[in-house]
Amino acid sequence: MHAMQYTFTLPADYPMDVIRERVARTGHLLDDWPGLGLKAYLVRERGKDGSPVNQYAPFYLWHTVEGMNSFLWDGAFQRPTDDFGRPAVRQWTGLAYEEGDAAGSPARVAVVRRRPVPDGVPLSEVAADAVRETGRSAAVDGALLAAAVVDTACWELVQFSLHAGEAPDGVKGEVFQVLHLSEPGRGLLTRGRQW
């Protein structure tokens, strides 16, 4: 499993309905993309759910690298690049993936938590803890799924979860509204730890 995200931070007065209309019009285009586990079309708005910014920030889980590369290099990624400029595309290697009890429900909210991999702790312990945290996140009432991914270039650990309702109490991280969920290969994402 590979994860990918890019973000477009928009002006404070940007009309976020423009993004909503864009996703309503084009979100379905990845509903059958080969190699894609899922794409969550995420937004957050300044002043809502603690967000300091307006942001469009799609998050992807890929079950093949070929699918990800095809998306980036064969033209689909060109559309948002043409409209908003070329963003940095973050990529992470998968550590864990779990389905939640609300797996068949529509996704309403996503939570993305980023933190550094701590120095002085064996990497095997960090990875095992990420697997356990993914299981706990997926077990929260109303969770659709949870994943843990890592960027070993900057040693950043990311926990990602989707929820059918509001963000669960006590969940740490950035809260996003899910505008659409494309999930053509979600069933092909390997559950449990990724090694």
Secondary structure as UniProt FT lines:
FT   STRAND          2..5
FT   STRAND          8..10
FT   TURN            12..13
FT   HELIX           17..26
FT   HELIX           27..30
FT   TURN            31..32
FT   TURN            34..35
FT   STRAND          36..44
FT   TURN            46..47
FT   TURN            49..50
FT   STRAND          54..56
FT   STRAND          59..62
FT   HELIX           65..73
FT   TURN            76..77
FT   HELIX           78..84
FT   STRAND          90..99
FT   TURN            101..104
FT   STRAND          109..116
FT   TURN            119..120
FT   HELIX           123..139
FT   TURN            141..142
FT   STRAND          143..151
FT   TURN            152..155
FT   STRAND          156..163
FT   TURN            169..170
FT   STRAND          174..182
FT   TURN            184..185
FT   HELIX           186..188
FT   STRAND          192..193
//
